[in-house]
Amino acid sequence: MAEELAQILTPDGELRGEPPVDLEATRHLYRAMVGARLFDRKGTALQKQGRLATYAPFEGQEAAQIGSAAALRGDDWLVATYRDAAAMWFRGYPWKLLLLWRAGDERGGAPPEGVNVLPPSITVGAHMLHAVGLAWAAKLLGQDRIALTSFGDGATSEGDFHEAMNFAGVYQVPVVFLCQNNQYAISLRRDRQTASPTIAGKAEAYGFPGVLVDGNDLFAVYRVTADAVGRARAGGGPTLIEALTYRLGPHTTSDDPGRYRDPAEEATWRERDPVERVRRYLQRQSAWTEEWQREIENEEAALIEQAVEEAEALPPQEPGQIFEAMFAEMTPQLREQQQELSGGGPVTPTGDR
Ligand SMILES: Cc1ncc(C[n+]2csc(CCOP(=O)(O)OP(=O)(O)O)c2C)c(N)n1
């Protein structure tokens, strides 16, 4: 069982081990976390203004997402959820598309050519199977490529979690399972989710390593992910990483966490803020100033504003286009439904559906 918590950076920004990246790279990752947090707050604001359908904030989970995404290589696969905008963006999925997707626009679900990031999965747990399939295909094709799939503690109660983990173990699939244990699945606490002392420990039953890491520690998340990615790439098979973290905000913009959790608990986790932790470290290394902070905030905020403008400037999709989003070639059934919507009259069922 892998119960020891990996940590390199303490909440005070002090080192407990060797940083896995140099100072310049740390500044780059810190900047990404700052940008991601700005986007996250913008997402909530846009939803409140009626400009997005819904939004699932990830505040508090920036280190888990940026730290893990940074350990991937250019063409590795990332298969993630509705709460993983920071990781997806870091791997090349543009803010603009993430916004469109949140506005219910199908165009937001198509990553740019060459970006190996699947659109966010709303169906809890299902995407883990997609990640295993992609990684297995890469292995069979002899491609030097692995997949990382990210999910929450709640997803580990889905049958898909078992199926994905079991298959990956048996076939030694080059996949990394990253559970961002943010302590809640909507209002359900982690201790009601599973009687396992840790989620990492579940890996043992599938025959591969499980690792427990401080998910609010950028360095530790990067280190354990890089190790798992390296093992997968070298033919060593899967790893389950449990990143202990906390969702500081609501589940989505339609949730009120005040109804099911104690504000004192939130305050305790606020003190372990992953972004502030790296800022303190950089300051200790004389690699952070207030001026630089303002500069990066202004620049990242401008990029986000530009993404909002571009997303909102697009002419609306024709309703019938939603039928074209799923398959490279529409099925006859979808074609009929599209026709019906466009005023072609009611469709008579023509066989099995
Ligand atoms: C298969 C399925 N069941 C239920 C839901 C409704 N649902 C959406 S998010 C969620 C909680 C998931 O919690 P967790 O996996 O811990 O991820 P988190 O939201 O905390 O990031 C549920 C039950 C869903 N989207 N898909």
The ligand as a Gaussian input file, in Angstrom:
#p B3LYP/6-31G(d) Opt

LIG

1 1
 C      -22.362000       8.950000     -14.815000
 C      -22.735000      10.217000     -14.122000
 N      -23.402000      10.177000     -12.958000
 C      -23.747000      11.321000     -12.331000
 C      -23.417000      12.539000     -12.856000
 C      -23.781000      13.832000     -12.126000
 N      -22.540000      14.378000     -11.554000
 C      -21.860000      15.354000     -12.157000
 S      -20.478000      15.776000     -11.333000
 C      -20.781000      14.642000     -10.119000
 C      -19.831000      14.494000      -8.966000
 C      -18.505000      13.982000      -9.382000
 O      -17.606000      14.095000      -8.311000
 P      -16.066000      13.803000      -8.464000
 O      -15.874000      12.625000      -9.365000
 O      -15.493000      13.708000      -7.099000
 O      -15.485000      15.049000      -9.250000
 P      -15.536000      16.618000      -8.872000
 O      -16.842000      17.146000      -9.393000
 O      -15.406000      16.736000      -7.393000
 O      -14.391000      17.220000      -9.600000
 C      -21.959000      13.965000     -10.374000
 C      -22.508000      12.910000      -9.514000
 C      -22.732000      12.544000     -14.090000
 N      -22.362000      13.683000     -14.675000
 N      -22.380000      11.379000     -14.696000

